[in-house]
């Protein structure tokens, strides 16, 4: 018996703490904005506590339950912290802390009237996400899920005086509710199959009861599809992704970071909870893995291609989130396929890689969104074409963003590389599968993954090269200053998280293994987990190995070698000169690449993925302007026709409404007769 | 980690020799290719030592830094050089099992090349000139398909060992070298295309010109001078020889010593030099025969390599299992 509270108690305390700080802080901030930084640091302290609670839960692989009075009659609030929850709590606490510290510096620029409500929304947003991760019955889950959706909507429309922001917010709300309905349907199908031993009624809606239900194949498929689409709508599953690149960028940067870095992961959590936790791996079919896998691969490619064409840095990052969620889905599909076709080792590896990528993405995407915030703040606009030369003016944050860029591009020895490497190792076990079609699907997934990852490198060369390198393209970028101390600490915190994840993969995998064990009952190979912190050996004995720490050490050792050579051979003096301009000394910022021109080869080569409208001016035109608009084809081929259909239906329904009371009475009477007839014959 | 058959000292020796030989040999190979190209186009060659003379001269020069660049511009040559020099430790070419090979498998190796490419593009874009941006953009454009193609080739070669560890691949290929593998043939074709694209050779890029409309690699390093330029040049020569060494490992592994004795090492090294000379000569012939592609055709070229490699991969499961 220890005096320390157990992980679940700690998490619940943080939940209450965040909730109370949100409300108290709201009133304090209305009095004076000086409370802002201390309040945010308080929230961050909660985040650190939460991360430790998650770590503790993972280390001890605890599975704690708690029932709190309240809720619906017959259905009190159920809370539970199992390893899956612990893992995502670690993600939420770890990445959230960095974002909160950053906000303490960043929010100073927010106009005073907006501060109290922004603080309230941020704190409630974090608390509701934590609630989603801890909820153990369908009612509580939906309450937190909807709170999360509403609060994040409020965050998205923070700058609600702009029309594009209001539109993006509306679209987000629409999609969020579409997804919620499907999730509710998934819960309903699961609960309606209650086992005979339990009393019927609301108690069937606890996750425990759902986990014991034994749905038939058809119902299981229905539940899986509802969960995939419902949580997919939140995660940006194509074609339900259109809101994501609209809504994520318009929120203030710390909010964008939470939305993209953390909230998308709650959808991943939900999908894993329903499919592996409630439905149970025994009810999944291996063939369901194939569409999930291919959808993930397509998302990865589609997301990064569109990211490459954006000139708004935050929109670029939002599209890149679609890519990364695609990689996570690819891993989940691969896991279902492998585990259910009798290859548990490869399957565990794929699922583990997926979880690893989820936490990686939380750290580097949050870092990059915060970085994008500082870029936008520095240049005054959200257009890459007004930036440039920021690294010289903001060296500290510039180097941190560079680290994030290298990590997200999946380059060794970064953390993004570790998860992508593990996923590739899992894919390469395709030879053990039976059936050419299955193998081809897995290999196609691997081919899409490497293509997307190479394109990501190009996309982030654009992001960093145009934003931070070269010479400034605007007055604002010319006069940019380094960001404030809390902002630097927040970003450095996230970078430190990336580094730990990059250099200590075995430690992380040990934590992930407890999650895998609790979800599927099997584990990663013991040699993988016991091989020491230096060596990553996913598929012993003959499988490949990788040692990020040694690689970094060797790179560090060889780095000065190049510097020694000029000292050995001769001179090492430096002189500043103008750049080579073919003999001319004219040099303007406009001579550099624009964001559009950098993406031009991609637009040219992958033309089928975009809907482009081009206007080439005629030579005789007085004022020739070249115009080009690039659009997501889903708008033209899916959403606008759907909107038109709904508008048409609404117009039809409108005809019923004549405004004359006698007609309405006839309607009521007809309905009554119809109902009576129906009930008579049923 | 599994115990290496080598003792620590001989392991250090082997790795040191790999690093040293690759660093010294890379400019020589470039010299040999230049010599062959000169002879094939009826010019009098400058000699096999010319790249070494160029490097030494560059190292003795003063560095000119363009105005407006950040510290990243100066750091890039070091990073590129370190990434490629460390790769020499992981590719087995003196013996089948260099002791540091478990640090990085084939995928990590491609990642290191990609790191070097990205760094080079950053260095180019930091100068803030049209040429730098153009070079960086084009290099990334070549890379986005060439890199996946390289990975698919590596995956094809790893099909027999079920592992992407380079020594494991080479052992399995050495054991199965008597059989004909159609998938490896596809992989070899793809490899040749990728090799040309990744190393900036004709028909993708002409290493001998500074014509702004067509240059890729030269545009990227246009602002570099003195020792920094020497490091960049040396790094790209290293990349060329590393690619050829990987190719020799995968497609012509015969003769690679499995045991570490003086005789076996000397024999292996001799055979390896012959392989490299033949490969360099073949490259010179290819470059003499081909004209440069339009820049917009380049993705088609690399896409062909990607498709060939993917086909080789799939064909293994259709025909060979």
Interface residues (C-beta under 8 A of the other chain):
Chain A: X388 X389 X391 X392 X395 X398 X402 X406 X409 X410 X411 X412 X417 X421 X424 X425 X428 X429 X430 X431 X436 X439 X440 X443 X446 X447 X450 X451 X453 X454 X455 X457 X458 X460 X461 X464 X465 X466 X469 X470 X471 X531 X532 X534 X535 X537 X539 X541 X542 X543 X544 X545 X546 X547 X550 X551 X554 X555 X556 X558 X559 X560 X561 X562 X563 X565 X566 X568 X569 X570 X571 X572 X573 X574 X575 X576 X577 X578 X579 X580 X581 X582 X587 X589 X591 X592 X593 X597 X598 X601 X602 X604 X605
Chain B: X1 X2 X56 X59 X60 X61 X62 X63 X64 X65 X66 X67 X68 X69 X70 X71 X72 X77 X78 X79 X81 X82 X83 X85 X86 X89 X100 X102 X103 X104 X105 X106 X107 X108 X111 X112 X114 X115 X117 X118 X121 X122 X125 X126 X127 X128 X129 X130 X131 X132 X133 X134 X136 X137 X138 X140 X141 X143 X144 X145 X147 X148 X151 X152 X155 X158 X159 X161 X162 X163 X164 X165 X168 X212 X222 X223 X226 X227 X230 X231 X296 X299 X303 X306 X310 X313 X314 X317 X318 X321
